[in-house]
Amino acid sequence: MMRTAQVARLKSLSTPIPGFLSSICSMFLLFAFQQIRDFHIAKTDEDIGYYVGFVGSAFMFGRFFTSVLWGMIADRYGRKPVVIFGTIAMVIFNTLFGLSTNFWMALSARFLLGSLCGILGPMRAYASEICRKEYQSLGMSITSTAWGLGLVIGPALGGFLAQPAEKFPNVFSQESLFGRFPYFLPCLVISIFALVVTFMCFWLPETLHFHTKKDEEHEEFCNSFETITYESDRKTFLQDSEETCPSSQQSLLKNWPLMSSIIVYCVFQLHDMAYSEIFPLWAVSPRSYGGLSYSSSDVGEVLAISGFGLLLFQLLGYPQMERTFGPVMLSRIGAVATIALLSSYPFIAMLSGVTLTLMINCASLLKNVLSVSITTGLFLLQNRAVMQRQRGAANGIAMSAMSLFKAIGPAGGGAIFSWAQKRRNASFLPGAHMVFFILNVVEVIALIMTFKPFLALPDDNIL
């Protein structure tokens, strides 16, 4: 038994690297303002935020258009080829993004990166297949953790390595490659990492062939009624077929347990993406505007600490909690805790010194832990709602829908923050209070959707 658990953990640990790689491309968030300013496309500083939103949304729009296609390809040809192709695309287009000399080149590179890097959906299917059911929560939690780590480490890495000629003049001169392309270094580091991951993926075992023989016999059984000539035998056989394969030929779009979990997941992701856009803006804004007056390096440190704590929780805490409460109840607890936590953010901004540092790090860590816990639970529901042969397409649908909501998140979050800053002297929910209130409204909507009759659970799922 102990050996089986160790094997499951080892297999689980092989799945998260591509997901981490996919999300770490969010590194541009901390240097996006400076990069767009250097392109000289915005007429005023106030206009820069709009162009930043376009670049941020381009990646998700690209993913929205192609995720279903990549899921279908993964179902037909395997998870592994899609992952390898995606990591190669990341090497190419992430490098081009770092070498961008104008806004349209950067926008195109991000869009093509999102379109051709169809990693995350197949890796979610892979994580649910590489482990037996009792270890699926471990595999999915590690995959979700890798994604969450990328989202926090990516911006931290971008903020630290961007403009190296200004930050490290003794190492990088203004005439060097990194001086002429000040945002190339963080992109290059991630591209090199992606190249290493590409070679590592060749040793990943393929999972699509698991249970293939059984599935073929199952499908042959379901279709063999055409050879039965006697009506009485045909009726008996049809009854058996309906019992043994009720959903094998069912359209994924008519699978309500799947579609309801995807919709709930998208609403939670809309909240998380808007938060990811708002948090750095709020942290670097002046105290007179209700912010923390942090530098980009300070924000990067907060995100890095959050990532380390998130890793420990997901590896050691989440699997046990999922077995105790179940994925849905755990998501509900996470949503309620998130609402209470975000309500405290405007009051945290009133602190200073060591107290502020301690509180904001704890709050950021807790927020990321809650977010990834919710996401992991919904991942589990989605993969348990379909058969193995449909998981690639099902995760493709989820990724397309999620990408559309995530494309809206940055623009919506930035617009809400800008609007709230103009009403910081209002009597009702001034400034940052309104920002986090709106985020909580979205979280409440998502929480309500986790209850029946909206959210339908697979038959074998126990709350």
VEXNUKOL-303943 format. One record per residue: x negated, y, z negated of N, C-alpha, C in turn. Coordinates in steps of 0.1 Angstrom, whole numbers, plus 2048, in hexadecimal, padded with zeros to 3 digits. Example, Ala and Ser with C-alpha at 12.3 -4.5 7.8 and 13.67 -1.06 7.14 Angstrom:
77C7C77B27857D37B277C7DF7B2/7807EA7B97777F57B977F8007B1/
# end
This chain:
7F87F48008008008007F780D800/7ED80C7F87E48187F77DD81A804/7D980F80B7D28108187DC816822/7E88128227F281782B7F482682A/7F482A81D7F683981B7EA840820/7DE83A81E7D28418227D1842831/7D58378387D68388477E084284C/7EB8438457F584D8497F085B847/7E985E83C7E386B83A7D886E845/7D08648487C68668527CC869860/7D68628637DD8658707E3873870/7E98768647EF8848637E588F865/7D988D8607CF8978607CA89986F/7CD8908787C88928867D289A88E/7DE89D8897E88A48907E88B3890/7E38BA8857E68C88847DD8D188B/7D18CD8907C78D68957CD8DD8A2/7D38D68AB7D98DE8B77E38E88B3/7EC8E58A97F58EE8A47EF8FB89E/7E48F88967DD9038907D790C89B/7D29058A57CC90D8B07D69158B7/7E29108B97ED9178C07F19248B9/7F29238AC7F692E8A47EC9388A1/7DF9348A17D493D89D7D29488A8/7D99468B37D89518BD7DF95D8B9/7E695D8AE7EC9698A87E29738A3/7D59708A57CA97889F7CB9868A4/7D19898B07D19968B57D99A08AD/7E299B8A37EB9A489C7E39AF895/7D79AB88F7D09B58877C89BF88F/7C59BC89C7BE9C68A47C69CA8B0/7D39C78B07DB9CA8BC7DD9DA8BD/7DE9E18B27E09EF8B37D49F68B9/7C89F28B47BC9F88BA7BA9F48C8/7BD9E78CC7BB9E38DA7C49EA8E3/7D19EC8E07DA9F38E97D6A028E9/7D1A078DE7CDA158DF7C1A178E8/7B8A0D8E97ACA0E8F17B0A0C900/7BCA069037C0A059117C5A12916/7C8A1C90E7CDA299127D9A2991A/7E2A1F9177EFA1F91E7FAA26917/7F8A28909802A2F9017FFA3E901/80AA46904808A54904805A5A8F6/80CA548EC80AA598DE807A4D8D5/803A4F8C9800A448C080EA3D8BC/818A458BC825A3F8B982AA358C3/825A368CF829A2D8DA821A208DA/816A208D280EA148D2815A088CD/81EA098C38259FE8BD82E9F78C7/8339FE8D183C9F88DB8339EF8E4/8289F38E881F9EB8F181A9DF8E9/8179E18DC8129D68D481D9CB8D4/82A9D08D28359C68D28369BF8DF/8349C58EB8349BE8F882A9B38F8/81D9B68F48139AC8F48169A18EB/81B9A48DF81E99A8D582A9918DA/8339978E183F98F8E683B9878F3/83198B8FA82E98490782B975905/8239728FA8209648F882C95C8F5/8369618ED84295A8EA84B9598F6/84C9638FE85496290A84F957914/84295791583C94C91D83F93E918/83E93D90B84293090585192D906/85993790686793590786B92F915/86493491F86792F92D862921930/85891C92885290F92C853904922/8579079168578FD90B85F8F090E/86B8F29148738E691886C8DE922/8658E592C85E8DD9368538D5930/84B8DB9278408D49218458C9919/8508CA9128568BF90A85A8B4913/8608B791F8648AC9288578A592E/84D8AD9318418A693683B89D92B/83B8A291E83689A91383E88D911/84B88D91485388191385087891E/84C87D92984A87493583C86F936/83287893382487493681C873929/82287791D81B87591181888390A/8168828FD81388E8F58058938F8/7FC88A8F97EE88D8FA7EA895906/7EF8929127EB89A91E7F08A991D/7FB8AB9178018B89157F88C090B/7F48BA9017EC8C08F77DE8C48FC/7D88BB9047CB8BE90A7CC8C9914/7D68C991C7D88D49267DA8E191F/7E28E19147E48ED90C7D88F3906/7CF8EB9017C28F08FB7B98F5906/7B98EF9127B18F591D7B6902921/7C49039227CA9109257C691B91B/7C591790E7C29209047B4925905/7AB91C90979D92090B79C92B916/7A39299217A293292C7A9940929/7B693F9257BD94C9257BB954918/7B794D90D7B39549017A695C904/79D95690B79095D90F793969918/79C9679227A097292A7A797E922/7AE97A9187B59849107AA98D909/79F98690479598E8FD78D997907/78D99391478699B91E78F9A5925/79B9A79207A59B09277A09BE926/7A19C593279D9D39337A99DC934/7B59D79357C09DF9367CD9D8930/7D79DF92F7E39DA9287E99CE930/7EA9D093D7F19C59457E99B8946/7DB9B99457D39AD9457D69A6937/7D69AD92C7D99A791F7E79A191F/7F19A89247FE9A39247FF99692C/7F99969387FA98A9417F397E93A/7E79819347E097692D7E8970922/7EF97891A7F797390F80396B914/80997091F81596992581195C92A/80695B93280194F9377FD94592D/7F794A9227F39429177FF93B911/80A94390E81693D90981C933912/81C93691F82292D92981B92092B/80E92092B80691492E80290C922/8039129167FF90B90A80B905903/8108FA90781B8F39028188E98F7/8108ED8ED80B8E48E38148E18D8/81B8EB8D38218E98C682D8DF8C6/8358E08D08418D68D183C8C88D1/8338C48DA82E8B68DB8278B28CE/8208BB8C78198B88BB8238B58AF/82E8BC8AF8388BA8A583E8AC8A7/8418A88B484589A8B783A8908B3/82E8938B682388A8B38228888A4/82389389C82289188E82C888888/83888888E84388088984287188D/83A86F89883886289D82C85A898/82286289581585C891816855883/82085A87B82285586D82F84D86C/82F84386383C83D860845846859/85284385885C84D853858852845/85384983D85184E82F84585882E/83D85883983286283983486D843/84086E84984387985284288784C/847888840847895839838899837/82F89083582189483481C899841/81F89184C81A8958598208A285E/82D8A485C8338B186082E8BC857/82C8BA84A8278C58428198C9846/8118C08498038C384E8048CB85B/80D8C786480E8CE8718138DD86E/81D8DE8658238EB8628188F485B/8108ED8528068F484C7FB8FA855/7F88F185F7EE8F68697F3902871/80090187480690D87B806919872/80A91786680A92385C7FC92885A/7F291F8597E49238577DF92C863/7E392786F7DF92F87A7E593D87A/7F193E8757F894B8757F295586B/7EC94F8617E59588577D695A859/7D094F85E7C19508607BE95786D/7C79558777C595C8847C396B882/7CE97287C7CC98087B7C0984872/7BD97C8687B297F85F7A597E867/7A497487079897387879797E882/7A29828887A298D89279E99A88B/7A399D87F7A09A98797919AA875/78B99E87277D99E86D77399F879/77799888476D99788F76F9A289A/77B9A889A77D9B28A57749BE8A3/7709C48AE7679D08AF75A9CD8A7/7539C38AA7479BF8A273C9C98A4/73B9D18AF7319DB8B07329E68A7/73E9E98A27419F389873F9EE88A/7439E28887429DC87A7349D6877/72E9D18817209CB87F7169D0889/7139DD88970A9E38936FC9DE893/6F89D88886EB9D28886EA9C588F/6F69BF8926F69B28996FB9B48A8/7059BC8AA70B9BE8B77099CD8BB/7039CF8C67019DD8CB70D9E18D4/70E9EE8D67199F38DE7189EF8ED/70B9EC8F17099E98FF70A9DA901/70C9D28F770D9C38F871B9C08FE/71D9B390172A9AE9057359B18FB/7329AF8EF73C9B18E473E9C08E1/7359C88E57379D78E47409DC8EF/73E9D68FB7469DB9077549D5906/7559C99007639C28FE7649C08EF/7699CA8E87699CA8D97729BF8D3/77C9B98DB7859B08D67829A28DB/7779A08E17739938E776E9898DD/76798D8D37619848C976B97B8C3/7769808BD7809778B678696D8C0/7889728CD78E9698D778495F8DB/7779628DC76D9598E076C94E8D5/76C9528C876B9488BD77693E8BE/7829428C178E9398C178D9318CE/7889378D978792F8E677D9248E4/7729268DD76891C8DA76E9118D2/7769158C877D90B8BF7879038C7/78E90A8D17979038D97908F88E2/7848FC8E777D8F28EF7798E68E7/7758E88DB7718DD8D277E8D48D0/7898DB8CD7968D38CB79A8CB8D7/7978D18E379A8CA8EF7938BC8F0/7868BC8ED77F8AF8EC7848A68E1/7878AC8D678D8A48CB79A89D8CF/7A28A38D77AF89E8DA7AE8918E3/7A388F8EA7A18838F27A18778E9/79E8788DC79E86D8D37AB86B8CB/7B58748CD7C28738C77C98678CD/7CF85E8C57D78538CB7E48588D1/7E88528DC7F58568E280084F8DA/80B8568D88168508D182284D8D9/8238518E682F84F8EE8318418F1/8278388F182982A8F482E8228E8/82E8288DC8338218D084181D8D2/8448108CF85180A8D085780A8DF/84E80C8E985380C8F785A8008FB/8547F48F785B7E88FB8687E68F5/86A7EA8E98777E98E28817F38E9/87C7FF8EC8858098F2889804900/8807FD9088847F891588E7ED914/88D7E490A8977DA9088A47E0904/8A37EA8FB8AF7F18F68B77F8902/8AF7FE90B8B68059168BB7FB920/8B47F09228B97E592B8C67DF925/8C67DE9188D27D99118DE7E2913/8DB7EF9128E67F99138EC7FA922/8E37F792C8E87F893A8EC7EB940/8EA7E09398ED7D393F8FC7D0940/9057D993B9137D593B9187D594A/9107DC9539147DC9619147CE967/90D7C596190C7B89679177AF962/91F7B39589297AB9529367AC95A/93B7A195F9477A29689547A0961/95479995596179794F9647A2945/9717A79469757B393F9747B1930/9777A592B9767A391C9687A4918/95E79E91F95079E91B94B7AD91C/9507B492694C7C29289507CB91C/95C7C99189617D190C9597CE900/9567C18FD94E7BD8F29407C38F3/93B7C38FE92D7C890092C7D78FF/9377DE9039377ED9029387F18F3/93F7E98EB9407EC8DD9327EA8D6/92B7E08DA91E7DE8D59147E98D9/9167ED8E690D7F88EB90F8058E4/91C8088E191E8158DA9198158CC/9188098C69138098B89048098B8/8FD8038C28EF8028C28E880E8C8/8EE8158D28E78208D88F182C8DA/8F68328CF90083C8D18FA8498D6/8ED84C8D48E88598D88DC8588E2/8D984C8E78CD84A8F08CF8528FD/8DC8529028DE85990F8E586790C/8E786A9008EE8778FD8E6883900/8EC88D9068E58999088E08A08FC/8D38A48FC8CE8AB8F08D68B78EC/8DB8BE8F68E38CA8F38F08C78EC/8F58BB8ED9018B78E68FE8B08D9/8F18AF8D58ED8A98C98EE8B48BE/8F98B58B78FB8C08AD8F18C08A2/8EE8B489C8E38B48928D68BA896/8D38B88A38C78BE8A88C88CC8AB/8D38D08B28D58DE8B68D78E78AA/8DF8E28A08E18EA8948D48ED88C/8CC8E388B8BF8E58848B68EE88C/8B78EE8998AF8F78A18B39058A0/8C090889F8C691589E8C291B890/8C39138858BF9178788B091A878/8A891287E89A91487F897921886/89E92489189B93089889E93D890/8A993D8888AC94887F8A194A875/89D93F86F89294086588594686C/88294187887694687F877954883/88395988688596788988196F87D/88696B871882972865873971863/86D96686585E96486285696D86C/85A96D87885297588285498487F/86098887C86199687885999A86C/85999186285199385684299485A/83D98B86382F98B86782B99886E/83599E8758329AB87B8339B6871/83C9B686783E9C085E8339C1853/82F9B584E8269B58438199BC845/8129BA8508069C28528099D1853/8149D585A8179E385C81A9E984E/8229E28468259E78398189E8830/80F9DE8318039DE8287FA9E982C/7F99ED8397EF9F783D7F5A0583C/802A0683B809A1383B805A1B82E/805A2882E801A3082280BA2D816/807A3080B80FA2E7FF81BA387FF/819A44805824A4D80682FA4880F/82CA3E817837A3781F83CA2A819/837A2880D83CA1B806833A10809/827A1280F81EA07812813A05808/8099FE80B7FE9FA8027F1A02805/7F0A098107E4A108147D8A06816/7DB9FA81A7D09F081D7CA9F282A/7BD9EE82B7B69ED8387B99E083F/7B69DF84C7B89D28537B09C784C/7A49CA84779C9C08417A39BB834/7A99C482C7B09C18207BC9B7823/7C39BB82E7CF9B28327CA9A4836/7BE9A483D7B89978417B598F835/7AF99582B7AC98D81F7B8987818/7C398F8187D098A8127D597E81A/7D497F8277D997482F7D096782E/7C396A82D7BA95E82B7BD95781E/7BF95E8137C19588077CF950807/7D895680E7E594F8107E4942817/7DB9428217D99368297D392B821/7C992E8197C39248117CD91E807/7D59268007DE9217F77E99197FE/7ED91D80A7F79168117F2908815/7E69068187E08F981B7E18F080F/7DD8F58047DE8EC7F87EC8E87F5/7F68F17F68038EE7F28098E37FC/8078E580980D8DC8128078CE812/7FA8CD80F7F48C080E7F78B9801/7F98C07F67FA8BA7E98088BB7E4/8108C57E781D8C87E18298C57E9/8288C87F68358C77FE83A8B9800/8328AF8038378A180583F89C7F9/83A89F7ED84189A7E184E8A27DF/84E8AF7E185A8B77E08648B37EA/8608B07F68698AC80187089F7FD/8698957F786E8897F387888B7E7/8768957DF87E8977D388B89F7D7/88A8A97DF8958B27E289B8AF7F0/8948AA7F98988A98078958B580F/8948B481C8908C082489A8CC824/8A78C88238B18D38248B28DB817/8B28D480C8B38DA7FF8A68E27FC/89B8DD80188E8E47FF88E8F1807/8948F18138958FD81C89E907815/8A990280F8B290C8088AB9127FC/8A490A7F489C9107E989291A7EE/88B9177F98829207FE88892D803/89492C80989B93980D89F942802/8A493C7F78A89437EC89C94A7E5/8919437E48859487DE87F9537E6/8809527F487B95C7FD8839697FB/8909687FA8989747F889497C7EB/8929757E088E97B7D48809817D5/87797A7DC86997F7DD86998B7E6/86F98C7F186F9987FA8759A47F3/87F9A27EA8859AD7E387B9B47DA/8709AD7D68669B27CD85B9BA7D4/85A9B97E184F9BF7E984E9CE7E7/8599D57E88589E47E68539E87D9/8569E07CF8529E37C18439DF7BF/83E9D57C68309D27C68289DD7CB/82D9E57D58269F07DA8249FB7D0/82B9FB7C5829A057BB81DA027B2/8189F67B380C9F27AA7FF9F77B0/7F59F57A97E89F97AE7DD9F17A8/7D19F27AD7C59EB7A87C69DC7A8/7C19D679E7C09C779D7CE9C179C/7D79C87967E59C37957EB9C27A3/7E99CC7AB7EF9CC7B97E89C07C1/7DB9BF7C07D49B57C77D99A77C3/7DB9A47B67DF9987B27EE9957B6/7F699F7B580599D7B880799B7C7/8009A37CF8029A27DE7FD9957E3/7F29907DD7EC9837E27F69777DE/7FB9787D280496E7CD81196E7D5/81697A7D882297B7E08219767EE/81597A7F4813975802811966803/80A9617F98089527F881694B7F7/81E9507ED82B94A7EB83494B7F7/8349577FE83C95980A83894F815/82B94D81782794382182A93581E/82993181182C92480C83B92180E/84492B80B85292980D85692881B/85093082485393083284F923838/84391E83583F91183C847906836/84B9068298548FC8248618FB82B/86790682E874907835872901843/86790684A8649018578628F2858/85B8ED84F8588DE84F8658D684D/86D8DA84487A8D38428828D384E/8838DE85688B8DE8628848D686D/8778D686D86F8CD8778748BF875/8748BA8688788AD8658868AA86A/8908B386889D8B186C89E8AF87B/8978B88828978B88918928AA897/8878A689188189989688988D892/89088D8878988828838A688188A/8A988C8918B688D8988B68868A6/8AA8838AB8A987D8B88A08718B8/8A28698C389985D8C588B8628C9/8818598C887485C8CB8728618DA/87985B8E387885E8F187D86C8F4/8858728EB88A87F8ED88388A8E5/87A8868DD8748908D486C89B8DB/8658988E685E8A28ED8678AD8F2/8728A88F987C8B28FE8838B98F3/8868B28E888D8B98DD8858C48D7/8788C18D586F8CB8D086C8D68DA/86D8D38E786C8DD8F18788E78F0/8848E28EE88F8EA8ED88E8F38E0/8898ED8D58878F58C987D9008CB/8728FC8D28679068D486C9128DD/87490E8E88799198F08829228E9/88C91D8E18959258D988D92D8CF/8849278C887C92E8BE8749398C4/86E9368D08669408D686E94D8DA/87A94B8DE8839568E288595F8D5/8889588CA88A9608BD87D9668B9/87295F8BA8659658B68619708BF/8659708CC86397B8D586A9888D0/8769868CB87E9918C68799968B9/87398D8B086E9918A386599C8A3/85999C8AA8509A78A98569B58AD/85D9B58B88639C28BC86E9C68B2/8769BD8AD8809C18A387A9C5896/8709BE8928699C18858629CF886/85B9D18918559DE89285F9EA893/86A9E889A8749F289B87B9F588E/87E9EA8868849EC87987A9F4870/86D9F08708649F7868862A0686B/862A09878861A1787C86DA1F878/879A1987A885A1F876886A22867/881A1885F882A19850878A2384B/86DA25852863A2F84E869A3D84F/872A3F858878A4C85A883A5084F/887A45848891A4883E88CA44830/87FA4782E879A4482187FA4C815/885A5781888BA6080E89AA5E80D/89FA548138AEA518128B1A4D804/8BEA4F8008C2A4B7F38C6A3C7F2/8C9A367FD8CDA287FD8C2A20804/8BBA177FD8B1A0E8038A7A1680B/89FA1F805896A2780C889A1F811/884A2381D878A1E822877A0E822/86CA0981B8699FB81B8759F3815/87D9F980C8889F28068929ED811/8949F681B89D9F28268979E782F/88A9E88318839DE8398859D0833/8829CE8278839C18218919BD81E/89A9C781D8A89C381C8AD9BD829/8A99C28348AE9BD8418A89AF843/89B9AD83F8959A084089D996837/8A199A82B8A99918238B798E828/8BD9988308CA9958368C8989840/8BE98A8488BB97F8518B997284A/8B297283F8AF9668378BC960831/8C596982D8D29658278DA95E832/8DA96483E8E295D8498DC94F84C/8CF94E84C8C994184E8CC937843/8CC93C8378D093482B8DE92E82C/8E79378308F59338318F792883C/8EF9298478F09208528EA91284E/8E39118438DE90383F8E98FB838/8F59008369008F983090A8F483B/9128EA83791C8E58409278EF840/92F8F084C92F8E78579248EA862/91C8F58609148F986B9088EF86D/9018EC8628F58E38638FA8D5862/8F88CD86C8FC8BF86C8EF8B686A/8F08AC8628E48A485F8E4897866/8D989186A8D888486F8DE87A865/8E386F86A8EA8658628E1860857/8D485E85A8CB8588508C5862847/8C986F8478C387983F8CA87B832/8C387B8278CA87D81A8C588A814/8CE8938108CB89F80A8C489D7FD/
# end
